[in-house]
Amino acid sequence: MNTPGTPLGKCPICRRPVETDSKPFCSPRCAEIDLGRWFNGAYVVPTHEAPGTDGATDGVDPDDANG
């Protein structure tokens, strides 16, 4: 737990001190900037799939013995 006056770190967007109400950001504005970056594809989560594949099986059930 943080006590009053204890720094919470720095905002990952603008590097200003973090505000308790907007943690881990300094303000709702920086939180919205971060969310927008996720929506626009600026951030990605690495996977082991080849580019262009979505993991779909083209309607074929891999558990179906008749293929």
N, CA, C and O atoms as a Tripos MOL2 file, in Angstrom:
@<TRIPOS>MOLECULE
protein
  268   267    67     0     0
PROTEIN
NO_CHARGES

@<TRIPOS>ATOM
      1 N           0.8340   -1.1850    0.0000 N.3       1 MET1
      2 CA          0.0000    0.0000    0.0000 C.3       1 MET1
      3 C           0.8740    1.2410    0.0000 C.2       1 MET1
      4 O           1.9100    1.2970    0.6620 O.2       1 MET1
      5 N           0.4440    2.2050   -0.7360 N.am      2 ASN2
      6 CA          1.1590    3.4770   -0.7570 C.3       2 ASN2
      7 C           0.5930    4.3990    0.3100 C.2       2 ASN2
      8 O          -0.6190    4.4840    0.5080 O.2       2 ASN2
      9 N           1.4840    5.0740    0.9800 N.am      3 THR3
     10 CA          1.0480    6.0550    1.9560 C.3       3 THR3
     11 C           0.9610    7.4090    1.2750 C.2       3 THR3
     12 O           1.6190    7.6260    0.2570 O.2       3 THR3
     13 N           0.1690    8.3200    1.8080 N.am      4 PRO4
     14 CA          0.0790    9.6410    1.1960 C.3       4 PRO4
     15 C           1.4570   10.2760    1.0460 C.2       4 PRO4
     16 O           2.2770   10.2440    1.9640 O.2       4 PRO4
     17 N           1.6920   10.8460   -0.1160 N.am      5 GLY5
     18 CA          2.9620   11.4930   -0.3880 C.3       5 GLY5
     19 C           4.0080   10.5750   -0.9980 C.2       5 GLY5
     20 O           5.0620   11.0430   -1.4290 O.2       5 GLY5
     21 N           3.7340    9.2670   -1.0430 N.am      6 THR6
     22 CA          4.6680    8.3250   -1.6350 C.3       6 THR6
     23 C           4.5020    8.3370   -3.1530 C.2       6 THR6
     24 O           3.3800    8.1970   -3.6400 O.2       6 THR6
     25 N           5.5830    8.4980   -3.9120 N.am      7 PRO7
     26 CA          5.4500    8.5010   -5.3680 C.3       7 PRO7
     27 C           4.9490    7.1490   -5.8770 C.2       7 PRO7
     28 O           5.3570    6.0990   -5.3810 O.2       7 PRO7
     29 N           4.0630    7.1880   -6.8710 N.am      8 LEU8
     30 CA          3.5000    5.9730   -7.4470 C.3       8 LEU8
     31 C           4.2160    5.5590   -8.7260 C.2       8 LEU8
     32 O           3.8550    4.5500   -9.3310 O.2       8 LEU8
     33 N           5.2090    6.3050   -9.1440 N.am      9 GLY9
     34 CA          5.9170    6.0090  -10.3710 C.3       9 GLY9
     35 C           5.6410    7.0750  -11.4110 C.2       9 GLY9
     36 O           5.1110    8.1450  -11.1110 O.2       9 GLY9
     37 N           6.0150    6.7570  -12.6470 N.am     10 LYS10
     38 CA          5.8350    7.7140  -13.7280 C.3      10 LYS10
     39 C           4.8740    7.1620  -14.7700 C.2      10 LYS10
     40 O           4.8280    5.9570  -15.0200 O.2      10 LYS10
     41 N           4.1210    8.0500  -15.3610 N.am     11 CYS11
     42 CA          3.1600    7.7140  -16.4000 C.3      11 CYS11
     43 C           3.9090    7.1310  -17.6110 C.2      11 CYS11
     44 O           4.8890    7.7250  -18.0610 O.2      11 CYS11
     45 N           3.4690    5.9880  -18.1440 N.am     12 PRO12
     46 CA          4.1660    5.4000  -19.2860 C.3      12 PRO12
     47 C           3.9880    6.2030  -20.5800 C.2      12 PRO12
     48 O           4.7000    5.9590  -21.5540 O.2      12 PRO12
     49 N           3.0600    7.1430  -20.6030 N.am     13 ILE13
     50 CA          2.8190    7.9420  -21.8040 C.3      13 ILE13
     51 C           3.6450    9.2220  -21.7880 C.2      13 ILE13
     52 O           4.3760    9.4970  -22.7390 O.2      13 ILE13
     53 N           3.5370   10.0160  -20.7100 N.am     14 CYS14
     54 CA          4.1850   11.3330  -20.6860 C.3      14 CYS14
     55 C           5.2850   11.4640  -19.6360 C.2      14 CYS14
     56 O           5.9650   12.4880  -19.5750 O.2      14 CYS14
     57 N           5.4650   10.4220  -18.8020 N.am     15 ARG15
     58 CA          6.4990   10.3810  -17.7650 C.3      15 ARG15
     59 C           6.2600   11.3290  -16.5900 C.2      15 ARG15
     60 O           7.1630   11.5150  -15.7750 O.2      15 ARG15
     61 N           5.0720   11.9370  -16.4750 N.am     16 ARG16
     62 CA          4.7450   12.7450  -15.2870 C.3      16 ARG16
     63 C           4.4160   11.8040  -14.1280 C.2      16 ARG16
     64 O           4.1590   10.6210  -14.3530 O.2      16 ARG16
     65 N           4.4190   12.3050  -12.9000 N.am     17 PRO17
     66 CA          4.0730   11.4500  -11.7570 C.3      17 PRO17
     67 C           2.6510   10.8890  -11.8860 C.2      17 PRO17
     68 O           1.7380   11.5800  -12.3370 O.2      17 PRO17
     69 N           2.4850    9.6440  -11.4870 N.am     18 VAL18
     70 CA          1.1940    8.9510  -11.5470 C.3      18 VAL18
     71 C           0.2530    9.5060  -10.4940 C.2      18 VAL18
     72 O           0.6660    9.7990   -9.3720 O.2      18 VAL18
     73 N          -1.0120    9.6490  -10.8590 N.am     19 GLU19
     74 CA         -2.0560   10.0630   -9.9270 C.3      19 GLU19
     75 C          -2.8320    8.8220   -9.4940 C.2      19 GLU19
     76 O          -3.1030    7.9410  -10.3100 O.2      19 GLU19
     77 N          -3.1870    8.7520   -8.2220 N.am     20 THR20
     78 CA         -3.8920    7.5990   -7.6770 C.3      20 THR20
     79 C          -5.1720    7.2940   -8.4430 C.2      20 THR20
     80 O          -5.4710    6.1280   -8.7010 O.2      20 THR20
     81 N          -5.9380    8.3300   -8.8150 N.am     21 ASP21
     82 CA         -7.2190    8.1180   -9.4870 C.3      21 ASP21
     83 C          -7.0710    7.5650  -10.9010 C.2      21 ASP21
     84 O          -8.0220    6.9980  -11.4380 O.2      21 ASP21
     85 N          -5.8970    7.7190  -11.5150 N.am     22 SER22
     86 CA         -5.6880    7.3050  -12.9030 C.3      22 SER22
     87 C          -4.6060    6.2460  -13.0400 C.2      22 SER22
     88 O          -4.1490    5.9720  -14.1500 O.2      22 SER22
     89 N          -4.1950    5.6560  -11.9440 N.am     23 LYS23
     90 CA         -3.1050    4.6950  -11.9350 C.3      23 LYS23
     91 C          -3.2960    3.6430  -13.0140 C.2      23 LYS23
     92 O          -4.4000    3.1040  -13.0920 O.2      23 LYS23
     93 N          -2.3480    3.3070  -13.8350 N.am     24 PRO24
     94 CA         -0.9310    3.6430  -13.7860 C.3      24 PRO24
     95 C          -0.5680    4.8870  -14.6000 C.2      24 PRO24
     96 O           0.6040    5.1060  -14.9080 O.2      24 PRO24
     97 N          -1.5570    5.6900  -14.9440 N.am     25 PHE25
     98 CA         -1.3210    6.9010  -15.7360 C.3      25 PHE25
     99 C          -1.4230    8.1350  -14.8580 C.2      25 PHE25
    100 O          -1.8340    8.0580  -13.7000 O.2      25 PHE25
    101 N          -1.0400    9.2890  -15.4300 N.am     26 CYS26
    102 CA         -1.1140   10.5270  -14.6660 C.3      26 CYS26
    103 C          -2.4860   11.1790  -14.7900 C.2      26 CYS26
    104 O          -2.8490   12.0200  -13.9680 O.2      26 CYS26
    105 N          -3.2560   10.7930  -15.8200 N.am     27 SER27
    106 CA         -4.5480   11.4290  -16.0520 C.3      27 SER27
    107 C          -5.4020   10.5350  -16.9550 C.2      27 SER27
    108 O          -4.8770    9.6390  -17.6160 O.2      27 SER27
    109 N          -6.7140   10.7770  -16.9830 N.am     28 PRO28
    110 CA         -7.5670   10.0390  -17.9170 C.3      28 PRO28
    111 C          -7.1530   10.2570  -19.3720 C.2      28 PRO28
    112 O          -7.3330    9.3720  -20.2090 O.2      28 PRO28
    113 N          -6.6020   11.4300  -19.6730 N.am     29 ARG29
    114 CA         -6.1590   11.7150  -21.0440 C.3      29 ARG29
    115 C          -5.0760   10.7300  -21.4850 C.2      29 ARG29
    116 O          -5.1490   10.1880  -22.5880 O.2      29 ARG29
    117 N          -4.0740   10.4920  -20.6370 N.am     30 CYS30
    118 CA         -3.0100    9.5530  -20.9910 C.3      30 CYS30
    119 C          -3.5450    8.1240  -21.0700 C.2      30 CYS30
    120 O          -3.0770    7.3360  -21.8920 O.2      30 CYS30
    121 N          -4.5140    7.7820  -20.2300 N.am     31 ALA31
    122 CA         -5.1300    6.4550  -20.3060 C.3      31 ALA31
    123 C          -5.8270    6.2690  -21.6540 C.2      31 ALA31
    124 O          -5.7580    5.1920  -22.2460 O.2      31 ALA31
    125 N          -6.5010    7.3220  -22.1410 N.am     32 GLU32
    126 CA         -7.1820    7.2410  -23.4340 C.3      32 GLU32
    127 C          -6.1880    7.1820  -24.5900 C.2      32 GLU32
    128 O          -6.4400    6.5050  -25.5870 O.2      32 GLU32
    129 N          -5.0740    7.8760  -24.4690 N.am     33 ILE33
    130 CA         -4.0300    7.7940  -25.4920 C.3      33 ILE33
    131 C          -3.5190    6.3560  -25.5840 C.2      33 ILE33
    132 O          -3.3510    5.8210  -26.6790 O.2      33 ILE33
    133 N          -3.2750    5.7360  -24.4290 N.am     34 ASP34
    134 CA         -2.8020    4.3610  -24.3960 C.3      34 ASP34
    135 C          -3.8240    3.4130  -25.0340 C.2      34 ASP34
    136 O          -3.4530    2.5500  -25.8300 O.2      34 ASP34
    137 N          -5.0960    3.5680  -24.6930 N.am     35 LEU35
    138 CA         -6.1400    2.7260  -25.2660 C.3      35 LEU35
    139 C          -6.2110    2.9100  -26.7810 C.2      35 LEU35
    140 O          -6.3680    1.9380  -27.5190 O.2      35 LEU35
    141 N          -6.0970    4.1430  -27.2390 N.am     36 GLY36
    142 CA         -6.1030    4.4130  -28.6730 C.3      36 GLY36
    143 C          -4.9490    3.7380  -29.3850 C.2      36 GLY36
    144 O          -5.1020    3.2750  -30.5150 O.2      36 GLY36
    145 N          -3.8060    3.6760  -28.7450 N.am     37 ARG37
    146 CA         -2.6520    3.0020  -29.3420 C.3      37 ARG37
    147 C          -2.9140    1.5070  -29.5070 C.2      37 ARG37
    148 O          -2.5080    0.9090  -30.5030 O.2      37 ARG37
    149 N          -3.5950    0.9030  -28.5230 N.am     38 TRP38
    150 CA         -3.9590   -0.5150  -28.6660 C.3      38 TRP38
    151 C          -4.9290   -0.6930  -29.8230 C.2      38 TRP38
    152 O          -4.7580   -1.5990  -30.6390 O.2      38 TRP38
    153 N          -5.9410    0.1560  -29.9050 N.am     39 PHE39
    154 CA         -6.9460    0.0430  -30.9710 C.3      39 PHE39
    155 C          -6.3410    0.2510  -32.3550 C.2      39 PHE39
    156 O          -6.7670   -0.3900  -33.3150 O.2      39 PHE39
    157 N          -5.3510    1.1430  -32.4690 N.am     40 ASN40
    158 CA         -4.7310    1.4330  -33.7650 C.3      40 ASN40
    159 C          -3.6540    0.4350  -34.1560 C.2      40 ASN40
    160 O          -3.1140    0.5090  -35.2600 O.2      40 ASN40
    161 N          -3.3340   -0.4990  -33.2660 N.am     41 GLY41
    162 CA         -2.3300   -1.5090  -33.5770 C.3      41 GLY41
    163 C          -0.9010   -1.0760  -33.3000 C.2      41 GLY41
    164 O           0.0360   -1.7520  -33.7240 O.2      41 GLY41
    165 N          -0.7110    0.0430  -32.5950 N.am     42 ALA42
    166 CA          0.6410    0.4800  -32.2640 C.3      42 ALA42
    167 C           1.2980   -0.4800  -31.2780 C.2      42 ALA42
    168 O           2.5200   -0.6330  -31.2750 O.2      42 ALA42
    169 N           0.4940   -1.1210  -30.4490 N.am     43 TYR43
    170 CA          0.9900   -2.1310  -29.5300 C.3      43 TYR43
    171 C           0.5240   -3.4790  -30.0480 C.2      43 TYR43
    172 O          -0.5960   -3.6030  -30.5450 O.2      43 TYR43
    173 N           1.3700   -4.4790  -29.9350 N.am     44 VAL44
    174 CA          0.9810   -5.8340  -30.3200 C.3      44 VAL44
    175 C           1.5000   -6.8100  -29.2740 C.2      44 VAL44
    176 O           2.4950   -6.5520  -28.5970 O.2      44 VAL44
    177 N           0.8130   -7.9170  -29.1590 N.am     45 VAL45
    178 CA          1.2420   -8.9810  -28.2760 C.3      45 VAL45
    179 C           1.8880  -10.0350  -29.1680 C.2      45 VAL45
    180 O           1.2350  -10.5440  -30.0780 O.2      45 VAL45
    181 N           3.1570  -10.3760  -28.9310 N.am     46 PRO46
    182 CA          3.8310  -11.3540  -29.7960 C.3      46 PRO46
    183 C           3.1930  -12.7320  -29.6950 C.2      46 PRO46
    184 O           2.7680  -13.1630  -28.6230 O.2      46 PRO46
    185 N           3.1360  -13.4150  -30.8370 N.am     47 THR47
    186 CA          2.6060  -14.7790  -30.8890 C.3      47 THR47
    187 C           3.5770  -15.6550  -31.6700 C.2      47 THR47
    188 O           4.5570  -15.1630  -32.2290 O.2      47 THR47
    189 N           3.3040  -16.9380  -31.7060 N.am     48 HIS48
    190 CA          4.1250  -17.8830  -32.4580 C.3      48 HIS48
    191 C           3.4620  -18.2710  -33.7720 C.2      48 HIS48
    192 O           3.9360  -19.1790  -34.4540 O.2      48 HIS48
    193 N           2.3660  -17.5970  -34.1410 N.am     49 GLU49
    194 CA          1.6710  -17.9000  -35.3820 C.3      49 GLU49
    195 C           2.3430  -17.2040  -36.5490 C.2      49 GLU49
    196 O           2.9290  -16.1330  -36.3940 O.2      49 GLU49
    197 N           2.2540  -17.8220  -37.7230 N.am     50 ALA50
    198 CA          2.7950  -17.2030  -38.9240 C.3      50 ALA50
    199 C           1.9410  -15.9990  -39.3020 C.2      50 ALA50
    200 O           0.7300  -16.0130  -39.0800 O.2      50 ALA50
    201 N           2.5440  -14.9630  -39.8660 N.am     51 PRO51
    202 CA          1.7610  -13.7920  -40.2820 C.3      51 PRO51
    203 C           0.6540  -14.1910  -41.2590 C.2      51 PRO51
    204 O           0.8540  -15.0240  -42.1430 O.2      51 PRO51
    205 N          -0.5070  -13.5830  -41.0800 N.am     52 GLY52
    206 CA         -1.6290  -13.8470  -41.9750 C.3      52 GLY52
    207 C          -2.5110  -15.0000  -41.5520 C.2      52 GLY52
    208 O          -3.5550  -15.2360  -42.1600 O.2      52 GLY52
    209 N          -2.1110  -15.7200  -40.5230 N.am     53 THR53
    210 CA         -2.9600  -16.8050  -40.0340 C.3      53 THR53
    211 C          -3.7000  -16.3250  -38.8090 C.2      53 THR53
    212 O          -3.1650  -15.5760  -37.9910 O.2      53 THR53
    213 N          -4.9450  -16.7680  -38.6910 N.am     54 ASP54
    214 CA         -5.7270  -16.3570  -37.5300 C.3      54 ASP54
    215 C          -6.0480  -17.5310  -36.6160 C.2      54 ASP54
    216 O          -6.7950  -17.3880  -35.6480 O.2      54 ASP54
    217 N          -5.4830  -18.6850  -36.9270 N.am     55 GLY55
    218 CA         -5.7190  -19.8520  -36.0920 C.3      55 GLY55
    219 C          -7.0020  -20.5890  -36.4330 C.2      55 GLY55
    220 O          -7.3190  -21.5920  -35.7940 O.2      55 GLY55
    221 N          -7.7480  -20.1170  -37.4240 N.am     56 ALA56
    222 CA         -8.9950  -20.7690  -37.8250 C.3      56 ALA56
    223 C          -8.6890  -22.0720  -38.5530 C.2      56 ALA56
    224 O          -7.6210  -22.2260  -39.1450 O.2      56 ALA56
    225 N          -9.6390  -23.0120  -38.5060 N.am     57 THR57
    226 CA         -9.4560  -24.3100  -39.1490 C.3      57 THR57
    227 C         -10.2710  -24.4370  -40.4210 C.2      57 THR57
    228 O         -10.4900  -25.5490  -40.9000 O.2      57 THR57
    229 N         -10.7210  -23.3320  -40.9740 N.am     58 ASP58
    230 CA        -11.5000  -23.3250  -42.2170 C.3      58 ASP58
    231 C         -12.7500  -24.1960  -42.1320 C.2      58 ASP58
    232 O         -13.1370  -24.8350  -43.1100 O.2      58 ASP58
    233 N         -13.3720  -24.2160  -40.9680 N.am     59 GLY59
    234 CA        -14.6190  -24.9540  -40.8160 C.3      59 GLY59
    235 C         -14.4580  -26.4260  -40.5720 C.2      59 GLY59
    236 O         -15.4580  -27.1240  -40.4050 O.2      59 GLY59
    237 N         -13.2350  -26.9370  -40.5430 N.am     60 VAL60
    238 CA        -12.9840  -28.3490  -40.3110 C.3      60 VAL60
    239 C         -12.7660  -28.5560  -38.8200 C.2      60 VAL60
    240 O         -11.9370  -27.8900  -38.1990 O.2      60 VAL60
    241 N         -13.5220  -29.4870  -38.2580 N.am     61 ASP61
    242 CA        -13.3800  -29.8060  -36.8480 C.3      61 ASP61
    243 C         -12.2310  -30.7870  -36.7060 C.2      61 ASP61
    244 O         -12.3410  -31.9100  -37.1980 O.2      61 ASP61
    245 N         -11.1240  -30.4150  -36.0500 N.am     62 PRO62
    246 CA         -9.9870  -31.3200  -35.9250 C.3      62 PRO62
    247 C         -10.3030  -32.5770  -35.1290 C.2      62 PRO62
    248 O          -9.5650  -33.5590  -35.2130 O.2      62 PRO62
    249 N         -11.3870  -32.5640  -34.3580 N.am     63 ASP63
    250 CA        -11.7730  -33.7330  -33.5740 C.3      63 ASP63
    251 C         -12.7090  -34.6520  -34.3610 C.2      63 ASP63
    252 O         -13.0530  -35.7330  -33.8820 O.2      63 ASP63
    253 N         -13.1200  -34.2460  -35.5470 N.am     64 ASP64
    254 CA        -14.0310  -35.0440  -36.3670 C.3      64 ASP64
    255 C         -13.2270  -36.1070  -37.1070 C.2      64 ASP64
    256 O         -12.3400  -35.7730  -37.8930 O.2      64 ASP64
    257 N         -13.5250  -37.3750  -36.8680 N.am     65 ALA65
    258 CA        -12.7820  -38.4720  -37.4730 C.3      65 ALA65
    259 C         -13.0090  -38.5650  -38.9730 C.2      65 ALA65
    260 O         -12.1710  -39.1300  -39.6760 O.2      65 ALA65
    261 N         -14.1170  -38.0280  -39.4950 N.am     66 ASN66
    262 CA        -14.4270  -38.1250  -40.9180 C.3      66 ASN66
    263 C         -13.7530  -37.0270  -41.7170 C.2      66 ASN66
    264 O         -13.8150  -37.0370  -42.9470 O.2      66 ASN66
    265 N         -13.1110  -36.0800  -41.0490 N.am     67 GLY67
    266 CA        -12.3250  -35.0540  -41.6870 C.3      67 GLY67
    267 C         -13.1000  -34.0830  -42.4330 C.2      67 GLY67
    268 O         -12.5340  -33.1610  -43.0200 O.2      67 GLY67
@<TRIPOS>BOND
     1     1     2 1
     2     2     3 1
     3     3     4 2
     4     3     5 am
     5     5     6 1
     6     6     7 1
     7     7     8 2
     8     7     9 am
     9     9    10 1
    10    10    11 1
    11    11    12 2
    12    11    13 am
    13    13    14 1
    14    14    15 1
    15    15    16 2
    16    15    17 am
    17    17    18 1
    18    18    19 1
    19    19    20 2
    20    19    21 am
    21    21    22 1
    22    22    23 1
    23    23    24 2
    24    23    25 am
    25    25    26 1
    26    26    27 1
    27    27    28 2
    28    27    29 am
    29    29    30 1
    30    30    31 1
    31    31    32 2
    32    31    33 am
    33    33    34 1
    34    34    35 1
    35    35    36 2
    36    35    37 am
    37    37    38 1
    38    38    39 1
    39    39    40 2
    40    39    41 am
    41    41    42 1
    42    42    43 1
    43    43    44 2
    44    43    45 am
    45    45    46 1
    46    46    47 1
    47    47    48 2
    48    47    49 am
    49    49    50 1
    50    50    51 1
    51    51    52 2
    52    51    53 am
    53    53    54 1
    54    54    55 1
    55    55    56 2
    56    55    57 am
    57    57    58 1
    58    58    59 1
    59    59    60 2
    60    59    61 am
    61    61    62 1
    62    62    63 1
    63    63    64 2
    64    63    65 am
    65    65    66 1
    66    66    67 1
    67    67    68 2
    68    67    69 am
    69    69    70 1
    70    70    71 1
    71    71    72 2
    72    71    73 am
    73    73    74 1
    74    74    75 1
    75    75    76 2
    76    75    77 am
    77    77    78 1
    78    78    79 1
    79    79    80 2
    80    79    81 am
    81    81    82 1
    82    82    83 1
    83    83    84 2
    84    83    85 am
    85    85    86 1
    86    86    87 1
    87    87    88 2
    88    87    89 am
    89    89    90 1
    90    90    91 1
    91    91    92 2
    92    91    93 am
    93    93    94 1
    94    94    95 1
    95    95    96 2
    96    95    97 am
    97    97    98 1
    98    98    99 1
    99    99   100 2
   100    99   101 am
   101   101   102 1
   102   102   103 1
   103   103   104 2
   104   103   105 am
   105   105   106 1
   106   106   107 1
   107   107   108 2
   108   107   109 am
   109   109   110 1
   110   110   111 1
   111   111   112 2
   112   111   113 am
   113   113   114 1
   114   114   115 1
   115   115   116 2
   116   115   117 am
   117   117   118 1
   118   118   119 1
   119   119   120 2
   120   119   121 am
   121   121   122 1
   122   122   123 1
   123   123   124 2
   124   123   125 am
   125   125   126 1
   126   126   127 1
   127   127   128 2
   128   127   129 am
   129   129   130 1
   130   130   131 1
   131   131   132 2
   132   131   133 am
   133   133   134 1
   134   134   135 1
   135   135   136 2
   136   135   137 am
   137   137   138 1
   138   138   139 1
   139   139   140 2
   140   139   141 am
   141   141   142 1
   142   142   143 1
   143   143   144 2
   144   143   145 am
   145   145   146 1
   146   146   147 1
   147   147   148 2
   148   147   149 am
   149   149   150 1
   150   150   151 1
   151   151   152 2
   152   151   153 am
   153   153   154 1
   154   154   155 1
   155   155   156 2
   156   155   157 am
   157   157   158 1
   158   158   159 1
   159   159   160 2
   160   159   161 am
   161   161   162 1
   162   162   163 1
   163   163   164 2
   164   163   165 am
   165   165   166 1
   166   166   167 1
   167   167   168 2
   168   167   169 am
   169   169   170 1
   170   170   171 1
   171   171   172 2
   172   171   173 am
   173   173   174 1
   174   174   175 1
   175   175   176 2
   176   175   177 am
   177   177   178 1
   178   178   179 1
   179   179   180 2
   180   179   181 am
   181   181   182 1
   182   182   183 1
   183   183   184 2
   184   183   185 am
   185   185   186 1
   186   186   187 1
   187   187   188 2
   188   187   189 am
   189   189   190 1
   190   190   191 1
   191   191   192 2
   192   191   193 am
   193   193   194 1
   194   194   195 1
   195   195   196 2
   196   195   197 am
   197   197   198 1
   198   198   199 1
   199   199   200 2
   200   199   201 am
   201   201   202 1
   202   202   203 1
   203   203   204 2
   204   203   205 am
   205   205   206 1
   206   206   207 1
   207   207   208 2
   208   207   209 am
   209   209   210 1
   210   210   211 1
   211   211   212 2
   212   211   213 am
   213   213   214 1
   214   214   215 1
   215   215   216 2
   216   215   217 am
   217   217   218 1
   218   218   219 1
   219   219   220 2
   220   219   221 am
   221   221   222 1
   222   222   223 1
   223   223   224 2
   224   223   225 am
   225   225   226 1
   226   226   227 1
   227   227   228 2
   228   227   229 am
   229   229   230 1
   230   230   231 1
   231   231   232 2
   232   231   233 am
   233   233   234 1
   234   234   235 1
   235   235   236 2
   236   235   237 am
   237   237   238 1
   238   238   239 1
   239   239   240 2
   240   239   241 am
   241   241   242 1
   242   242   243 1
   243   243   244 2
   244   243   245 am
   245   245   246 1
   246   246   247 1
   247   247   248 2
   248   247   249 am
   249   249   250 1
   250   250   251 1
   251   251   252 2
   252   251   253 am
   253   253   254 1
   254   254   255 1
   255   255   256 2
   256   255   257 am
   257   257   258 1
   258   258   259 1
   259   259   260 2
   260   259   261 am
   261   261   262 1
   262   262   263 1
   263   263   264 2
   264   263   265 am
   265   265   266 1
   266   266   267 1
   267   267   268 2
@<TRIPOS>SUBSTRUCTURE
     1 MET1         2 RESIDUE 1 A MET
     2 ASN2         6 RESIDUE 1 A ASN
     3 THR3        10 RESIDUE 1 A THR
     4 PRO4        14 RESIDUE 1 A PRO
     5 GLY5        18 RESIDUE 1 A GLY
     6 THR6        22 RESIDUE 1 A THR
     7 PRO7        26 RESIDUE 1 A PRO
     8 LEU8        30 RESIDUE 1 A LEU
     9 GLY9        34 RESIDUE 1 A GLY
    10 LYS10       38 RESIDUE 1 A LYS
    11 CYS11       42 RESIDUE 1 A CYS
    12 PRO12       46 RESIDUE 1 A PRO
    13 ILE13       50 RESIDUE 1 A ILE
    14 CYS14       54 RESIDUE 1 A CYS
    15 ARG15       58 RESIDUE 1 A ARG
    16 ARG16       62 RESIDUE 1 A ARG
    17 PRO17       66 RESIDUE 1 A PRO
    18 VAL18       70 RESIDUE 1 A VAL
    19 GLU19       74 RESIDUE 1 A GLU
    20 THR20       78 RESIDUE 1 A THR
    21 ASP21       82 RESIDUE 1 A ASP
    22 SER22       86 RESIDUE 1 A SER
    23 LYS23       90 RESIDUE 1 A LYS
    24 PRO24       94 RESIDUE 1 A PRO
    25 PHE25       98 RESIDUE 1 A PHE
    26 CYS26      102 RESIDUE 1 A CYS
    27 SER27      106 RESIDUE 1 A SER
    28 PRO28      110 RESIDUE 1 A PRO
    29 ARG29      114 RESIDUE 1 A ARG
    30 CYS30      118 RESIDUE 1 A CYS
    31 ALA31      122 RESIDUE 1 A ALA
    32 GLU32      126 RESIDUE 1 A GLU
    33 ILE33      130 RESIDUE 1 A ILE
    34 ASP34      134 RESIDUE 1 A ASP
    35 LEU35      138 RESIDUE 1 A LEU
    36 GLY36      142 RESIDUE 1 A GLY
    37 ARG37      146 RESIDUE 1 A ARG
    38 TRP38      150 RESIDUE 1 A TRP
    39 PHE39      154 RESIDUE 1 A PHE
    40 ASN40      158 RESIDUE 1 A ASN
    41 GLY41      162 RESIDUE 1 A GLY
    42 ALA42      166 RESIDUE 1 A ALA
    43 TYR43      170 RESIDUE 1 A TYR
    44 VAL44      174 RESIDUE 1 A VAL
    45 VAL45      178 RESIDUE 1 A VAL
    46 PRO46      182 RESIDUE 1 A PRO
    47 THR47      186 RESIDUE 1 A THR
    48 HIS48      190 RESIDUE 1 A HIS
    49 GLU49      194 RESIDUE 1 A GLU
    50 ALA50      198 RESIDUE 1 A ALA
    51 PRO51      202 RESIDUE 1 A PRO
    52 GLY52      206 RESIDUE 1 A GLY
    53 THR53      210 RESIDUE 1 A THR
    54 ASP54      214 RESIDUE 1 A ASP
    55 GLY55      218 RESIDUE 1 A GLY
    56 ALA56      222 RESIDUE 1 A ALA
    57 THR57      226 RESIDUE 1 A THR
    58 ASP58      230 RESIDUE 1 A ASP
    59 GLY59      234 RESIDUE 1 A GLY
    60 VAL60      238 RESIDUE 1 A VAL
    61 ASP61      242 RESIDUE 1 A ASP
    62 PRO62      246 RESIDUE 1 A PRO
    63 ASP63      250 RESIDUE 1 A ASP
    64 ASP64      254 RESIDUE 1 A ASP
    65 ALA65      258 RESIDUE 1 A ALA
    66 ASN66      262 RESIDUE 1 A ASN
    67 GLY67      266 RESIDUE 1 A GLY
